[in-house]
Amino acid sequence: MINIVKKFYTKKALLLTILLSFFLFIRIFVNPLSPDFILTSDSLKYLAVSKSFPYHQLYNNQFYLLHPPFFPYTIHFFTLILNDDRIATMAVSLLASIVTFFLVYKLFMLLTENFNTTLIVLLLFTLSVPFVIAATAVLKESLAVMLALLSLYYYIKGVKFADRKSILLAAISGGAMALTVDHAIF
């Protein structure tokens, strides 16, 4: 009996590993945005605001109110590690999309308790063109989707299992999302 359970879990782990490898391959090597992609509008503003940390100002020292500060400040801290703001932004987006991959898995396993359904959802998420583009672009969408799913996951987990800690984590991740995008979950 134990050997059957071990084989079942190793098959699941193998399928998830293959899908994650495919997920990373598509986002890193097949992304339609080239490295020479011209930065425009919000992308340039995120980079400018990240350079003016903690003052949240644009090029002309004007206070920037249009977008919340969490994404540019995250870029700033990754720039301290990677020494290039564009690479730091791509790293933030890619890491957020990887975390989102696992969040989608955890969320759908929590909701459905069916591995096959969850695998199909992960495959659709892996092949989603807007998420592929956002995974390495200078856009806040990967981080926003990650924080939204994190908030939903913890909220559902808290309601389902009557866990106050999960509700608190849902509120914290929802607050972080409010500091990332104009529309937030409360």
Disulfide bonds with the S-S distance in Angstrom:
none
